[in-house]
Amino acid sequence: MAQSSSSTNTRSASEFGRTAENVADKAADLAERTGEQIERTVQNFAEQGRQATEQIQVVADNFKSAVDKSVKDQPLTTLAIAAGIGFVIGALWKS
């Protein structure tokens, strides 16, 4: 009877060991997949940031071209608009 109990304990310990290995393997796989997903997400954010930067640069270039053309074609109107914008910003800044 002592042998039966010993063999049951050995078998239970062996099964526990296999179960622990399976859980550890599953946890490692999950951690790896999670890491890969995080890496893809960060890469997507970085790409979106680059695209936004490029679009902002295009808008800034267009704005600069429009202002340059306005200054050449209608300098007094451009000056009046700039003064109006400055007044509004000053009023907002003050409050």
Secondary structure, DSSP 8 states (H G I E B T S, - for coil): -HHHHHHHHHHHHHHHHHHHHHHHHHHHHHHHHHHHHHHHHHHHHHHHHHHHHHHHHHHHHHHHHHHHHHHHH-HHHHHHHHHHHHHHHHHHHH-
